[in-house]
Amino acid sequence: MLDVLILGYGNTLRGDDALGIHAAHALHDFYCNDGGIRVLATSQLTLDLAEDISQAQRIIFIDAEAAGSPGHIHREEVLPADEKVRFTHHWTPRTLLMLSKQLYGRAPAAVSLTMAVGSSEVGVGLSQPVQRNLPELLERAREIVSNWRLADAENRVHSSTGPEVELVRR
């Protein structure tokens, strides 16, 4: 099973909305030799991603956010939720986690990293505040992965201390 799936998504033709795509490309370059991490860049969240999600221990979703001061980074735990979806471009991390659980029997732990955008007008390229804070967003994603791996390593150490021995007095 995959350790971590990183999903960066957005529209590359709408300025800062491409943040998730840019982040995914940079994180792919960073983790390209790490078989435990898979990075996907996609224009939108779609139903077929539920299978990819089901095959990972943990997920990081990366996207642009309309609310907030441009460049502000927000982290949030994501839990599965049954939400009504009318159009394909309205799939959310929460609905994909629920679909993964319903279709494949599991919804992995997930985190959403978002950054407030300066502009989502038609155009190519990131605004200055988003460009300036992109390295911080990437560092936070790498830190999340490192912390998860550290916790996993500690859990393996605690669970591999050997079999329990029962002392029997006679």
Secondary structure, DSSP 8 states (H G I E B T S, - for coil): -EEEEEEEE--TTBGGGGHHHHHHHHHHHHHTT-TTEEEEEESS--TTHHHHHHTEEEEEEEEEESSSSTT-EEEEEE--------SGGG--HHHHHHHHHHHHS---EEEEEEEE-S--SSBSS--HHHHHHHHHHHHHHHHHHHHHHHHHHHHHHHHTS---------
